[in-house]
Amino acid sequence: MTPRNRLGETYTFCTLVGLVAYAAIATDLYLPAIPYMITDLGATEAEGQLTLSVFMVGLAAGQLIFGPLSDQFGRIPVVRTGTFLFLATSILCALAQDMEFMWAMRGLQGVAAASGPVIARAIVRDRYEGNRAAQVMSILAGAMAVIPMIAPSIGALILQFFHWPAVFVALAVFAMLILVALSKLPESAPKAATERLTLGDILKAFSEMLSRPAFIGYQIAGSFSFAALFVYLSTVAYFLPDVFSIPTELFGYAFALTVFGFMTGSLINARLVMRFGLNRTMKAGLAISLCSAICIAVLAPVAKQYLYTLATLSSVFFLGVGLTASNASMGAISLFPRRAGSASAVYGFTHALLAAVVGAAAGAAYRGRLLEPALAMLICAALAITGLWLINRKPAMSHSDV
């Protein structure tokens, strides 16, 4: 590879990291701001948590829009539109005066943010095949994991100097940087379709994807793993101070210790997937997440006595998710190479919608202790591993390691 080509690959990679990171930065950056926001807007903890869930509902719905549109009109024009909408809704969130307006804007922000990950996954599938696509996606996930590690700390730092709306201004600045980067990103989609895109065509494609047992298996494995992770994200701003007496100023550091596991798992996966295949590596990740979730649930009633043990177990849990996430998404999308945008949309829709529902339930069930979030994580991890049965049910797949 020539230096010029290598520079182009690096530029593309960095831009894809930014696109994949939309959901992470839009949630993690403002996690430390939630207590301040609910106080200022006169809301409850459950209503504050709902700003995460409505964002995820928007993220789910938006993928059904942007994925098929990118198959029809190309990846770059569609993701530019989504990024501009993300910028606009971030500014509107900063101007919120009540929780009803905030919920509405967070939902729209989620719709806009969907353009990033759904099209990034499609671009990876456009450019790479099979295990190599999973490897590239793992490297992207590993790099993207830096954002949840540092974003809460950055959010907490912003709050030391500014009021909570400044966090959303920071999200608008992030969107501006992505718009600049997209101006030089090459188009990767196959030749745009000449036929008019109809709702019937979209529904037919979605129905075909959801009729494949292997697709559903990957969907279950990836979505419930992420839902378990989202339980943690939805409640961590509350249980760290309530259970472990960790102040807001140290929130980012405590959060980074556990998210470090996801980055580690993703980077390990990038090496293992080429040797063992995406399915075997994913199985290991699902098993690791389940075992660590069991240990966390057992220790939850006496959590305060085992702070460091639970922090380690959380990192191990995230490591398992890191070994699962990229393999599940690329396994599902690779089943439909000519409609990568639509396949990414179906996968991402269920992924985000399930996280929203589970996250809202976890927030409503929270009682000032670790037990309820721990049990929710355990249930999700147990359900995720059941996806393996459907994946292995159909041997006529393109992956040699099934």
DRENTOR-955370 format. One record per residue (C-alpha): x, y, z; residue in one letter. Coordinates in steps of 0.25 Angstrom, whole numbers, padded with zeros to 4 digits, always signed. Layout:
XYZA
...
END
This chain:
+0000+0000+0000M
+0006+0014-0004T
+0007+0025+0006P
-0004+0032-0001R
-0014+0020+0000N
-0010+0018+0014R
-0013+0032+0018L
-0027+0031+0011G
-0030+0018+0019E
-0026+0025+0032T
-0035+0037+0028Y
-0047+0028+0025T
-0044+0020+0038F
-0045+0032+0046C
-0057+0037+0040T
-0064+0024+0042L
-0060+0024+0057V
-0067+0037+0058G
-0080+0032+0051L
-0080+0019+0059V
-0078+0028+0072A
-0091+0036+0070Y
-0099+0028+0080A
-0088+0027+0090A
-0084+0042+0091I
-0099+0046+0091A
-0101+0038+0103T
-0088+0037+0111D
-0084+0052+0110L
-0096+0056+0117Y
-0098+0045+0127L
-0091+0054+0138P
-0101+0065+0135A
-0114+0057+0137I
-0115+0060+0152P
-0113+0075+0149Y
-0122+0075+0138M
-0134+0068+0145I
-0132+0078+0157T
-0132+0090+0147D
-0144+0085+0140L
-0152+0080+0152G
-0152+0066+0148A
-0150+0052+0155T
-0139+0042+0154E
-0148+0033+0145A
-0151+0045+0136E
-0137+0048+0135G
-0134+0034+0131Q
-0145+0035+0120L
-0136+0044+0112T
-0127+0033+0110L
-0138+0023+0106S
-0145+0033+0096V
-0132+0036+0090F
-0131+0021+0088M
-0145+0020+0082V
-0141+0031+0072G
-0128+0023+0069L
-0136+0011+0066A
-0146+0018+0057A
-0136+0026+0050G
-0128+0014+0045Q
-0140+0009+0038L
-0140+0022+0030I
-0126+0024+0027F
-0122+0010+0024G
-0131+0008+0012P
-0129+0022+0007L
-0114+0020+0007S
-0116+0008-0002D
-0124+0016-0011Q
-0117+0030-0011F
-0103+0026-0007G
-0096+0026+0007R
-0090+0040+0007I
-0102+0049+0004P
-0111+0042+0014V
-0101+0042+0025V
-0098+0057+0023R
-0113+0060+0024T
-0113+0052+0037G
-0101+0059+0043T
-0107+0073+0040F
-0120+0069+0047L
-0111+0064+0059F
-0105+0077+0060L
-0118+0085+0060A
-0125+0076+0070T
-0113+0077+0079S
-0114+0092+0079I
-0129+0091+0082L
-0126+0081+0094C
-0117+0092+0100A
-0129+0102+0099L
-0139+0093+0106A
-0147+0099+0117Q
-0155+0087+0122D
-0154+0072+0121M
-0165+0070+0111E
-0157+0078+0101F
-0145+0071+0105M
-0151+0058+0102W
-0156+0062+0088A
-0142+0068+0084M
-0135+0055+0090R
-0144+0047+0082G
-0141+0055+0069L
-0126+0055+0072Q
-0127+0040+0073G
-0133+0039+0059V
-0122+0048+0054A
-0111+0040+0061A
-0116+0027+0055A
-0110+0032+0041S
-0096+0030+0047G
-0095+0015+0052P
-0105+0010+0041V
-0097+0016+0030I
-0083+0013+0036A
-0087-0002+0037R
-0092-0002+0022A
-0079+0005+0018I
-0071-0006+0025V
-0079-0017+0018R
-0077-0009+0005D
-0062-0010+0006R
-0059-0023+0013Y
-0064-0037+0014E
-0067-0047+0025G
-0057-0049+0036N
-0049-0037+0030R
-0062-0028+0032A
-0063-0033+0046A
-0049-0030+0049Q
-0050-0016+0043V
-0063-0013+0051M
-0056-0018+0064S
-0044-0009+0062I
-0054+0002+0060L
-0062-0002+0072A
-0048-0002+0080G
-0045+0012+0076A
-0059+0017+0078M
-0059+0011+0092A
-0049+0022+0096V
-0061+0031+0095I
-0069+0025+0106P
-0056+0024+0114M
-0053+0039+0113I
-0067+0045+0110A
-0072+0045+0124P
-0059+0051+0129S
-0060+0062+0119I
-0075+0064+0122G
-0071+0066+0137A
-0060+0075+0133L
-0070+0084+0125I
-0079+0084+0137L
-0069+0090+0146Q
-0068+0102+0137F
-0082+0103+0130F
-0097+0099+0132H
-0102+0086+0127W
-0107+0092+0113P
-0092+0094+0110A
-0091+0078+0108V
-0101+0079+0097F
-0093+0090+0090V
-0081+0081+0091A
-0089+0071+0083L
-0092+0081+0073A
-0077+0084+0071V
-0075+0069+0069F
-0085+0069+0058A
-0079+0081+0051M
-0065+0073+0051L
-0072+0061+0045I
-0078+0069+0034L
-0064+0074+0030V
-0059+0060+0030A
-0070+0055+0021L
-0067+0065+0011S
-0055+0057+0006K
-0060+0043+0009L
-0062+0035-0004P
-0075+0028-0007E
-0075+0013-0005S
-0089+0008-0008A
-0092+0000-0021P
-0098+0008-0032K
-0110+0015-0028A
-0123+0008-0031A
-0131+0014-0043T
-0145+0009-0038E
-0153+0018-0029R
-0152+0013-0014L
-0165+0010-0008T
-0170+0006+0006L
-0174-0008+0000G
-0160-0010-0005D
-0154-0007+0009I
-0164-0015+0016L
-0162-0027+0007K
-0147-0026+0009A
-0149-0025+0024F
-0158-0037+0024S
-0148-0046+0016E
-0137-0042+0026M
-0145-0046+0038L
-0149-0059+0032S
-0134-0064+0033R
-0132-0071+0046P
-0117-0068+0046A
-0120-0053+0044F
-0130-0054+0056I
-0119-0062+0064G
-0109-0051+0062Y
-0119-0041+0065Q
-0122-0047+0078I
-0108-0049+0082A
-0104-0035+0079G
-0116-0027+0083S
-0118-0034+0097F
-0103-0032+0100S
-0104-0017+0097F
-0117-0017+0105A
-0109-0022+0117A
-0099-0011+0115L
-0110-0001+0114F
-0115-0005+0127V
-0102-0001+0133Y
-0102+0012+0125L
-0116+0016+0129S
-0113+0014+0144T
-0098+0016+0146V
-0101+0031+0149A
-0109+0027+0161Y
-0103+0015+0167F
-0089+0020+0167L
-0092+0031+0177P
-0104+0024+0184D
-0097+0010+0186V
-0082+0014+0186F
-0082+0029+0190S
-0074+0033+0178I
-0076+0048+0176P
-0079+0054+0162T
-0065+0059+0160E
-0060+0045+0160L
-0071+0039+0152F
-0063+0039+0139G
-0051+0032+0145Y
-0060+0021+0151A
-0068+0019+0138F
-0055+0018+0130A
-0050+0007+0138L
-0062-0002+0134T
-0063+0003+0120V
-0048-0001+0118F
-0052-0015+0117G
-0061-0012+0105F
-0049-0006+0097M
-0040-0018+0101T
-0050-0028+0097G
-0052-0021+0083S
-0037-0020+0081L
-0035-0034+0085I
-0046-0038+0076N
-0039-0032+0064A
-0028-0042+0065R
-0036-0054+0069L
-0047-0053+0059V
-0037-0055+0047M
-0032-0068+0054R
-0044-0074+0060F
-0055-0068+0052G
-0066-0058+0056L
-0076-0069+0062N
-0066-0076+0071R
-0061-0063+0076T
-0075-0058+0078M
-0078-0070+0086K
-0066-0068+0096A
-0071-0053+0098G
-0085-0058+0101L
-0080-0068+0111A
-0071-0058+0118I
-0082-0048+0119S
-0092-0058+0125L
-0082-0063+0135C
-0078-0049+0140S
-0092-0045+0141A
-0095-0056+0150I
-0084-0052+0159C
-0089-0038+0159I
-0103-0042+0163A
-0098-0051+0174V
-0089-0039+0180L
-0100-0028+0178A
-0107-0029+0191P
-0094-0026+0198V
-0088-0018+0187A
-0082-0007+0196K
-0072-0017+0202Q
-0067-0021+0188Y
-0065-0008+0181L
-0052-0013+0174Y
-0057-0027+0171T
-0069-0022+0165L
-0061-0011+0156A
-0053-0023+0151T
-0065-0032+0148L
-0071-0020+0141S
-0059-0019+0132S
-0059-0034+0129V
-0074-0033+0126F
-0071-0021+0116F
-0059-0029+0110L
-0069-0040+0107G
-0079-0030+0100V
-0066-0025+0092G
-0064-0040+0087L
-0079-0041+0083T
-0083-0027+0077A
-0076-0026+0064S
-0077-0041+0061N
-0092-0041+0063A
-0094-0028+0054S
-0085-0033+0043M
-0090-0047+0044G
-0104-0042+0041A
-0101-0031+0031I
-0092-0041+0023S
-0104-0049+0020L
-0109-0039+0011F
-0097-0032+0004P
-0105-0025-0007R
-0114-0018+0003R
-0104-0015+0014A
-0112-0002+0017G
-0125-0009+0019S
-0119-0021+0027A
-0111-0011+0036S
-0124-0003+0038A
-0132-0015+0042V
-0121-0020+0052Y
-0119-0006+0057G
-0134-0003+0059F
-0136-0016+0068T
-0123-0013+0075H
-0126+0001+0079A
-0141-0001+0082L
-0138-0013+0091L
-0128-0005+0099A
-0138+0007+0100A
-0149-0002+0106V
-0139-0010+0115V
-0132+0003+0120G
-0146+0010+0123A
-0150-0003+0131A
-0136-0003+0138A
-0138+0012+0142G
-0152+0010+0147A
-0148-0002+0155A
-0136+0005+0162Y
-0137+0005+0177R
-0124+0012+0181G
-0117-0001+0181R
-0109-0010+0171L
-0118-0022+0172L
-0128-0018+0161E
-0118-0014+0151P
-0110-0026+0153A
-0122-0035+0151L
-0126-0028+0138A
-0112-0030+0133M
-0112-0044+0136L
-0125-0047+0129I
-0120-0040+0117C
-0107-0048+0117A
-0115-0061+0118A
-0124-0057+0107L
-0113-0053+0098A
-0106-0066+0098I
-0119-0073+0093T
-0116-0067+0080G
-0106-0077+0077L
-0116-0088+0075W
-0122-0080+0063L
-0109-0077+0057I
-0105-0092+0057N
-0118-0096+0053R
-0115-0093+0038K
-0102-0099+0033P
-0103-0093+0019A
-0096-0080+0023M
-0085-0073+0017S
-0076-0073+0029H
-0067-0086+0030S
-0067-0086+0045D
-0082-0089+0048V
END
